[in-house]
Structure formats: C-alpha cells, structure tokens
Amino acid sequence: MIIGKVLGNVWATKKDPKLNGRKLLVIRTTGTAGAETIVAVDTIGAGIGEDVLVTKGSVARNSLGDRDSPIDAVVIGIIDSLEVDENLLK
C-alpha cells in the first residue's frame, strides 16, 4: 500500500468502456524514490485534500473483482490519522 494525497479529479469522455462509471482521482504519492503523481480509481468516495491509502498493480484490479480492467491503482482507504516516529525516518 502507498500513502498519498488527493490533488483532484480526472474526467475523460473517451476511455476504455471498462472504466465507465468509475471515479478517477489524481493522487500525489511519496516514497523512497520520491514523489509521484498517479491516477487511481476511487471506490470509497475520497475527496480533494484527503490523505488516502492506494494499492497498485494486479492487486488493485483484483480488489475491484475485475481482472480484465485497465486499472493500475485503486484508492482503498481514507486516512483519519497517522502517527510516525520522526527518528525512524532519518
């Protein structure tokens, strides 16, 4: 899982038919390789500015129950709070 922040929404009138009815979000993630901007399917109603949990790859498609969808990332949780020991991040 990856932690990210919702930056905005994506609207695409022409897309793969398997994406019809899916809400798409722009997510800014941070990790060991630095920040990355991705598009993820939202299944839980996340909004702009919220911190979220994202899963990527085949696990993302499987979480939707559709192995054939062209989906690489899915928002699977909204973070209420996060506690990190700053000393462990150094």
Residue frames as a rotation matrix with the C-alpha (Angstrom) as fourth column:
MET 1
0.577 0.817 0.000 0.00
0.817 -0.577 0.000 0.00
0.000 0.000 -1.000 0.00
ILE 2
-0.564 -0.692 0.451 1.01
0.712 -0.684 -0.158 3.56
0.418 0.232 0.878 -0.65
ILE 3
0.048 0.524 -0.850 0.10
0.744 -0.587 -0.320 6.77
-0.667 -0.617 -0.418 1.18
GLY 4
-0.666 -0.245 0.705 -0.97
0.696 -0.545 0.468 9.68
0.269 0.802 0.534 -0.98
LYS 5
-0.504 0.522 -0.688 -2.92
0.152 -0.730 -0.666 12.93
-0.850 -0.440 0.288 -1.08
VAL 6
0.124 0.648 0.751 -5.85
0.951 0.139 -0.276 13.56
-0.284 0.749 -0.599 -3.43
LEU 7
-0.776 -0.478 -0.411 -5.00
0.316 -0.859 0.402 16.53
-0.545 0.183 0.818 -5.65
GLY 8
-0.439 0.643 -0.628 -8.02
-0.782 -0.618 -0.086 16.49
-0.444 0.453 0.773 -7.94
ASN 9
0.295 0.674 0.677 -10.35
-0.025 0.714 -0.700 14.65
-0.955 0.190 0.228 -10.28
VAL 10
-0.868 -0.471 -0.157 -9.90
-0.200 0.043 0.979 13.35
-0.454 0.881 -0.132 -13.81
TRP 11
0.335 0.942 0.038 -12.67
-0.248 0.127 -0.960 13.50
-0.909 0.312 0.276 -16.41
ALA 12
-0.823 -0.544 -0.163 -12.25
-0.326 0.218 0.920 11.55
-0.465 0.810 -0.357 -19.64
THR 13
0.159 0.960 -0.229 -15.17
-0.789 -0.016 -0.614 11.38
-0.593 0.279 0.755 -22.05
LYS 14
0.667 -0.032 -0.744 -13.35
-0.544 0.661 -0.516 8.88
0.509 0.749 0.424 -24.26
LYS 15
-0.277 -0.715 0.641 -11.88
-0.947 0.317 -0.056 5.95
-0.163 -0.623 -0.765 -22.40
ASP 16
-0.902 -0.047 -0.430 -11.88
-0.130 0.978 0.166 2.18
0.412 0.206 -0.888 -22.23
PRO 17
-0.018 1.000 0.020 -15.51
-0.389 -0.025 0.921 1.05
0.921 0.009 0.390 -21.71
LYS 18
0.156 0.043 -0.987 -14.47
0.685 0.715 0.140 -0.87
0.712 -0.698 0.082 -18.57
LEU 19
-0.830 -0.467 -0.303 -13.71
0.547 -0.577 -0.607 2.48
0.109 -0.670 0.734 -16.93
ASN 20
-0.394 0.765 0.510 -17.25
-0.114 -0.591 0.799 3.80
0.912 0.256 0.320 -17.46
GLY 21
0.667 0.744 -0.030 -18.85
0.014 0.027 1.000 4.71
0.745 -0.668 0.008 -14.16
ARG 22
0.303 -0.654 -0.693 -15.51
0.940 0.325 0.105 4.80
0.157 -0.683 0.713 -12.33
LYS 23
0.998 -0.054 0.017 -14.41
-0.057 -0.966 0.253 7.94
0.003 -0.254 -0.967 -10.48
LEU 24
0.365 -0.930 0.055 -10.78
0.788 0.276 -0.550 8.81
0.496 0.244 0.833 -11.24
LEU 25
0.970 -0.079 -0.229 -8.58
0.101 -0.729 0.677 10.82
-0.220 -0.680 -0.699 -8.88
VAL 26
0.367 -0.914 0.174 -5.18
-0.061 -0.210 -0.976 12.47
0.928 0.348 -0.132 -9.22
ILE 27
0.976 -0.093 -0.198 -3.03
0.215 0.256 0.942 11.28
-0.037 -0.962 0.270 -6.30
ARG 28
0.335 -0.919 0.208 0.37
-0.616 -0.381 -0.689 12.59
0.712 0.103 -0.694 -5.18
THR 29
0.936 -0.079 -0.343 2.36
0.271 0.782 0.561 9.81
0.224 -0.618 0.754 -3.51
THR 30
0.360 -0.893 0.271 5.65
-0.891 -0.415 -0.185 9.93
0.277 -0.175 -0.945 -1.68
GLY 31
0.996 -0.087 -0.015 8.05
0.088 0.963 0.256 7.08
-0.008 -0.256 0.967 -1.23
THR 32
0.393 -0.919 -0.019 11.67
0.361 0.136 0.922 6.10
-0.846 -0.369 0.386 -1.13
ALA 33
-0.289 -0.483 0.826 12.05
0.942 0.007 0.334 7.02
-0.168 0.875 0.453 -4.81
GLY 34
-0.979 -0.053 -0.196 10.46
0.044 -0.998 0.048 10.44
-0.198 0.038 0.979 -4.28
ALA 35
-0.244 0.947 -0.210 7.09
-0.309 -0.281 -0.909 11.94
-0.919 -0.157 0.361 -5.13
GLU 36
-0.959 0.064 0.276 4.96
0.276 0.436 0.857 10.56
-0.065 0.898 -0.436 -7.93
THR 37
-0.404 0.882 -0.244 1.65
-0.743 -0.472 -0.475 11.67
-0.534 -0.011 0.845 -9.44
ILE 38
-0.979 0.138 0.151 -0.72
0.192 0.875 0.444 8.86
-0.071 0.463 -0.883 -10.41
VAL 39
-0.322 0.946 -0.042 -4.35
-0.865 -0.276 0.419 8.39
0.385 0.171 0.907 -11.42
ALA 40
-1.000 0.013 0.027 -6.32
-0.002 0.871 -0.492 5.97
-0.030 -0.492 -0.870 -9.26
VAL 41
-0.269 0.956 -0.115 -9.86
0.105 0.148 0.983 4.64
0.957 0.252 -0.140 -9.30
ASP 42
-0.825 0.077 0.560 -11.82
-0.549 -0.351 -0.759 5.80
0.138 -0.933 0.332 -6.26
THR 43
-0.435 0.677 -0.594 -14.19
0.242 0.723 0.647 3.22
0.867 0.138 -0.478 -4.78
ILE 44
-0.303 0.231 -0.924 -14.77
0.942 0.222 -0.253 4.84
0.147 -0.947 -0.285 -1.39
GLY 45
0.655 0.673 0.345 -15.63
0.644 -0.735 0.213 8.49
0.397 0.083 -0.914 -2.04
ALA 46
-0.103 -0.774 -0.624 -12.35
0.887 -0.356 0.295 10.24
-0.451 -0.523 0.723 -1.25
GLY 47
0.882 0.449 0.143 -12.19
0.469 -0.806 -0.360 13.99
-0.046 0.385 -0.922 -1.79
ILE 48
0.347 -0.759 0.551 -9.63
0.274 -0.480 -0.834 16.61
0.897 0.440 0.041 -2.72
GLY 49
0.072 -0.467 0.881 -7.12
-0.742 -0.616 -0.266 17.23
0.667 -0.635 -0.391 0.07
GLU 50
0.806 0.279 0.522 -7.67
-0.574 0.582 0.576 13.91
-0.143 -0.764 0.629 1.83
ASP 51
-0.422 -0.905 0.050 -4.83
-0.900 0.425 0.101 11.54
-0.112 -0.002 -0.994 2.68
VAL 52
0.669 0.727 -0.152 -5.53
-0.742 0.644 -0.187 8.09
-0.039 0.238 0.971 1.25
LEU 53
-0.201 -0.631 0.749 -4.23
-0.316 0.766 0.560 4.53
-0.927 -0.124 -0.353 1.02
VAL 54
0.459 0.255 -0.851 -3.63
-0.881 0.012 -0.472 3.31
-0.111 0.967 0.231 -2.52
THR 55
0.122 -0.441 0.889 -2.87
0.021 0.897 0.442 -0.15
-0.992 -0.035 0.118 -3.84
LYS 56
0.129 -0.197 -0.972 -1.26
-0.919 -0.392 -0.042 -0.67
-0.373 0.899 -0.232 -7.24
GLY 57
-0.785 -0.547 -0.290 -0.84
-0.618 0.662 0.424 -3.40
-0.040 0.512 -0.858 -9.84
SER 58
-0.579 0.555 -0.597 -2.81
-0.055 0.704 0.708 -6.60
0.814 0.443 -0.377 -10.22
VAL 59
-0.720 0.311 -0.621 -3.93
0.692 0.256 -0.675 -6.40
-0.051 -0.915 -0.399 -6.59
ALA 60
-0.773 0.444 -0.452 -5.74
-0.335 -0.892 -0.303 -3.16
-0.538 -0.083 0.839 -7.47
ARG 61
-0.513 0.589 -0.624 -7.72
-0.695 0.141 0.705 -4.86
0.503 0.796 0.337 -10.25
ASN 62
-0.593 0.254 -0.764 -8.46
0.369 0.929 0.022 -7.84
0.715 -0.269 -0.645 -8.02
SER 63
-0.887 0.258 -0.384 -9.81
0.301 -0.308 -0.903 -5.55
-0.351 -0.916 0.195 -5.28
LEU 64
-0.509 0.722 -0.470 -12.48
-0.790 -0.608 -0.080 -4.46
-0.343 0.330 0.879 -7.76
GLY 65
-0.030 0.470 0.882 -13.29
-0.044 0.881 -0.471 -8.04
-0.999 -0.053 -0.006 -8.73
ASP 66
0.946 0.316 -0.075 -12.41
-0.063 -0.047 -0.997 -7.36
-0.318 0.948 -0.025 -12.36
ARG 67
0.221 -0.942 0.254 -9.13
0.353 0.320 0.879 -8.87
-0.909 -0.104 0.403 -13.53
ASP 68
-0.037 -0.198 0.980 -9.56
0.991 0.115 0.061 -7.60
-0.125 0.974 0.192 -17.08
SER 69
0.913 0.402 -0.072 -9.95
0.396 -0.914 -0.087 -3.87
-0.100 0.051 -0.994 -16.34
PRO 70
0.190 -0.870 0.455 -7.15
0.610 -0.259 -0.749 -1.49
0.769 0.420 0.482 -17.42
ILE 71
0.855 0.177 0.488 -6.71
-0.266 -0.658 0.705 -0.34
0.446 -0.732 -0.515 -13.82
ASP 72
0.031 -0.941 -0.338 -3.32
0.319 0.330 -0.889 0.00
0.947 -0.081 0.310 -12.14
ALA 73
-0.936 -0.350 -0.031 -4.19
0.154 -0.328 -0.932 1.90
0.316 -0.878 0.361 -8.94
VAL 74
0.102 0.992 -0.068 -7.18
0.392 0.023 0.919 1.96
0.914 -0.120 -0.387 -6.57
VAL 75
-0.522 -0.114 0.845 -7.92
-0.650 -0.589 -0.481 4.11
0.552 -0.800 0.233 -3.52
ILE 76
-0.183 0.409 -0.894 -8.75
0.301 0.889 0.346 1.60
0.936 -0.206 -0.286 -0.79
GLY 77
0.173 0.265 -0.948 -8.87
0.982 0.024 0.186 3.79
0.072 -0.964 -0.256 2.33
ILE 78
0.423 -0.032 0.905 -9.12
0.017 -0.999 -0.044 7.32
0.906 0.034 -0.422 3.68
ILE 79
-0.399 -0.687 -0.608 -6.60
0.680 0.223 -0.698 8.05
0.615 -0.692 0.378 6.43
ASP 80
0.744 0.668 0.013 -8.10
0.431 -0.495 0.754 9.55
0.510 -0.556 -0.656 9.59
SER 81
0.784 -0.580 0.221 -4.81
-0.590 -0.586 0.555 9.95
-0.192 -0.565 -0.802 11.42
LEU 82
0.669 -0.674 -0.315 -1.20
0.244 0.598 -0.763 8.90
0.702 0.434 0.564 11.05
GLU 83
0.864 -0.441 0.244 1.43
-0.400 -0.305 0.864 8.51
-0.307 -0.844 -0.440 13.75
VAL 84
0.703 -0.705 -0.097 5.09
0.317 0.432 -0.844 8.29
0.637 0.562 0.527 12.75
ASP 85
0.659 -0.619 -0.427 8.25
0.443 -0.139 0.885 8.28
-0.608 -0.773 0.183 14.86
GLU 86
0.943 -0.257 -0.212 10.28
-0.333 -0.709 -0.622 11.04
0.009 0.657 -0.754 13.15
ASN 87
0.160 -0.944 0.287 13.55
-0.782 0.057 0.621 9.46
-0.603 -0.324 -0.729 14.38
LEU 88
0.029 -0.084 0.996 12.87
0.247 0.966 0.074 6.35
-0.969 0.244 0.049 12.31
LEU 89
0.899 0.376 0.224 12.55
0.312 -0.194 -0.930 8.39
-0.306 0.906 -0.292 9.11
LYS 90
0.605 -0.730 -0.317 16.20
-0.716 -0.674 0.184 9.54
-0.348 0.116 -0.930 9.21
